[in-house]
């Protein structure tokens, strides 16, 4: 379960990014893997455009663009931020789409538009989770389309007493929270987070490839976890 929680915790901003990085000019430009994300968080009413570059693949060495290499979103230059381990720009309010443009040190330019972004919200009245039985969480929003997924994270202030649920079935409108994961939860108040993501391969990139996604986080809710 802890392995499954790691990616979601990083999205939540509670995991520190590695400070170990290299300059992009020092590596083979065709071996740079690119990861783009447009993330809207309704809790803060901010949209963040993030471009990450790694040498050799998605788990490779973090790269900071250098020696004339640049990346932009909708024409705005993105600058490196160690917290994100990537190049970032924040915007006030909701941006549902946009285009990333990356130029490497050799002058090659790759342009990629973000996939469509759909909203999501918790259903009205969702305020209790019962640990001893499976719970069905039906969200407010469209059913899932191809390349879409919904992740739900339930957490308290006690480390390890949390749960992650994931739904990627096309046409799904809910997530069933089973008792195996629920058993980890601390009784009492917990915060529940919900993200809707659409993730696709790049249309333009190096031979190493990459991904591009849009992500919408609905308003968090406080629930009571009961036996």
Residue pairs with C-beta under 8 A, 6 or more apart in sequence:
1 163
1 164
1 181
1 184
2 160
4 164
4 166
5 153
5 162
5 164
6 15
8 151
8 153
8 164
8 193
8 195
9 15
9 153
10 17
11 39
11 195
11 215
12 153
12 193
13 83
16 83
17 62
17 82
17 83
17 84
17 85
18 62
18 85
19 82
20 61
20 62
21 61
21 62
21 63
21 64
21 85
22 55
22 61
22 62
22 63
22 64
23 63
23 64
23 66
23 67
24 32
24 53
24 63
24 64
24 65
24 66
24 67
24 69
24 104
24 105
25 66
25 67
25 69
25 105
26 66
27 55
27 61
27 63
28 55
29 104
29 105
29 106
29 108
29 206
30 206
30 207
30 208
31 55
31 56
31 206
31 207
31 208
32 53
32 54
32 55
32 63
32 104
32 206
32 208
33 53
33 54
33 55
33 56
33 57
33 58
33 60
33 206
33 208
33 209
33 210
34 51
34 52
34 53
34 102
34 110
34 202
34 205
34 206
34 208
34 209
34 210
34 211
35 51
35 52
35 53
35 54
35 58
35 86
35 210
35 211
35 212
36 49
36 50
36 51
36 52
36 100
36 112
36 114
36 202
36 210
36 211
36 212
36 213
37 48
37 49
37 50
37 52
37 212
37 213
37 214
37 215
38 47
38 48
38 49
38 50
38 73
38 95
38 97
38 98
38 114
38 117
38 213
38 214
38 215
39 47
39 48
39 50
39 214
39 215
39 216
39 217
40 46
40 47
40 48
40 94
40 95
40 96
40 117
40 215
40 216
40 217
41 47
41 48
41 217
42 216
42 217
42 218
42 219
43 217
43 219
43 220
45 92
45 93
45 94
46 90
46 91
46 92
46 93
47 90
47 91
47 92
47 93
47 94
47 95
48 84
48 88
48 89
48 90
48 91
49 73
49 74
49 76
49 78
49 88
49 89
49 90
49 91
49 95
49 98
49 100
50 78
50 84
50 86
50 87
50 88
51 71
51 73
51 78
51 86
51 87
51 88
51 100
51 102
52 62
52 84
52 85
52 86
52 87
53 62
53 63
53 64
53 65
53 71
53 86
53 87
53 102
54 60
54 61
54 62
54 63
55 61
55 63
56 208
57 208
58 211
62 85
62 86
64 80
64 87
65 71
65 80
65 87
66 105
67 105
68 103
68 105
69 102
69 103
69 104
69 105
70 77
70 102
70 103
71 77
71 78
71 87
71 100
71 101
71 102
71 103
72 78
72 100
72 101
73 89
73 98
73 99
73 100
73 101
74 98
74 99
76 89
77 89
78 87
78 88
78 89
79 87
79 88
79 89
80 86
80 87
80 88
81 87
81 88
96 116
96 117
96 214
97 113
97 114
97 116
97 117
97 214
98 113
98 114
99 111
99 112
99 113
99 114
100 111
100 112
100 113
100 114
100 212
101 109
101 110
101 111
102 109
102 110
102 111
103 109
103 110
104 206
110 202
110 204
110 205
110 206
111 204
112 202
112 203
112 204
112 205
112 212
113 203
114 212
114 213
114 214
115 147
115 198
115 199
115 200
115 212
115 213
115 214
116 198
116 214
117 198
117 214
117 215
117 216
118 141
118 142
118 145
118 148
118 196
118 198
118 216
119 141
119 196
119 216
119 218
120 139
120 140
120 141
120 150
120 194
120 195
120 196
120 216
120 218
121 139
121 140
121 141
121 194
121 218
121 219
122 137
122 139
122 140
122 192
122 194
122 218
122 219
122 221
123 137
123 138
123 139
123 140
124 140
126 137
126 192
126 221
126 223
127 221
127 222
127 223
127 224
128 223
128 224
128 225
128 226
129 135
129 154
129 177
129 182
129 185
129 190
129 192
129 223
129 224
129 225
129 226
130 182
130 226
130 227
131 179
131 182
131 183
131 185
131 187
131 225
131 226
131 227
132 179
132 227
133 179
134 176
134 177
134 178
134 179
134 182
135 176
135 177
135 182
136 174
136 175
136 176
136 177
137 152
137 165
137 174
137 175
137 176
137 177
138 173
138 174
139 150
139 173
139 174
139 175
139 194
139 196
139 218
141 196
143 170
143 171
143 172
143 173
144 150
144 167
144 168
144 169
144 170
144 171
144 172
144 173
145 170
145 198
146 170
147 198
147 199
147 200
148 168
148 170
148 196
148 197
148 198
149 166
149 167
149 168
149 196
149 197
149 199
150 166
150 167
150 168
150 172
150 175
150 194
150 195
150 196
150 197
151 164
151 165
151 166
151 167
151 194
151 195
151 197
152 164
152 165
152 166
152 175
152 177
152 192
152 193
152 194
153 162
153 163
153 164
153 165
153 192
153 193
153 194
154 162
154 163
154 164
154 165
154 177
154 185
154 190
154 191
154 192
154 223
154 225
155 161
155 162
155 163
155 190
155 191
155 193
156 162
156 185
156 186
156 188
156 189
156 190
156 191
156 225
158 186
160 184
161 184
161 185
161 186
162 184
162 185
162 190
163 177
163 181
163 182
163 184
163 185
164 181
165 175
165 176
165 177
165 181
166 175
167 174
167 175
185 225
186 225
187 225
187 226
187 227
188 224
188 225
189 222
189 223
189 224
189 225
190 222
190 223
190 224
190 225
191 220
191 221
191 222
191 223
192 220
192 221
192 222
192 223
193 217
193 220
194 217
194 218
194 220
195 215
195 216
195 217
195 218
196 215
196 216
196 217
196 218
197 213
197 214
197 215
197 216
198 213
198 214
198 215
199 211
199 212
199 213
200 211
200 212
200 213
201 209
201 210
201 211
201 212
202 209
202 210
202 211
202 212
